[in-house]
Amino acid sequence: MGDLSDITVCVECGGRVALKDHGGRRKWYRGAEVSYPRGLLIPTCETCGAEWVDGALNDALGESFEQQRAAKLQAKTG
């Protein structure tokens, strides 16, 4: 697959795929509630919500989520 910015049609539903900032959206990651970082654009279907995440984007999300999880664990344990 090429660059994710090249994806314009969702293979799941045929809807339009556009870059979307999910900043602030929360999810559970390894037992901690974390937020998507602001400004990180994720190709997302406007119809079904499917997200198209490649290796580099997955790494950036994982790094952010892991930092947040570690900070919460540190705050909890003092």
Secondary structure in CASP SS format (residue, H / E / C, confidence):
PFRMAT SS
TARGET T0000
AUTHOR 0000-0000-0000
METHOD secondary structure of the structure
MODEL  1
M C 1.00
G C 1.00
D C 1.00
L H 1.00
S H 1.00
D H 1.00
I C 1.00
T C 1.00
V E 1.00
C C 1.00
V C 1.00
E C 1.00
C C 1.00
G C 1.00
G C 1.00
R E 1.00
V E 1.00
A E 1.00
L E 1.00
K E 1.00
D E 1.00
H C 1.00
G C 1.00
G C 1.00
R C 1.00
R E 1.00
K E 1.00
W E 1.00
Y E 1.00
R C 1.00
G C 1.00
A E 1.00
E E 1.00
V E 1.00
S E 1.00
Y C 1.00
P C 1.00
R C 1.00
G C 1.00
L C 1.00
L E 1.00
I E 1.00
P E 1.00
T E 1.00
C E 1.00
E C 1.00
T C 1.00
C C 1.00
G C 1.00
A C 1.00
E E 1.00
W C 1.00
V C 1.00
D C 1.00
G H 1.00
A H 1.00
L H 1.00
N H 1.00
D H 1.00
A H 1.00
L H 1.00
G H 1.00
E H 1.00
S H 1.00
F H 1.00
E H 1.00
Q H 1.00
Q H 1.00
R H 1.00
A H 1.00
A H 1.00
K H 1.00
L H 1.00
Q H 1.00
A H 1.00
K H 1.00
T H 1.00
G C 1.00
END
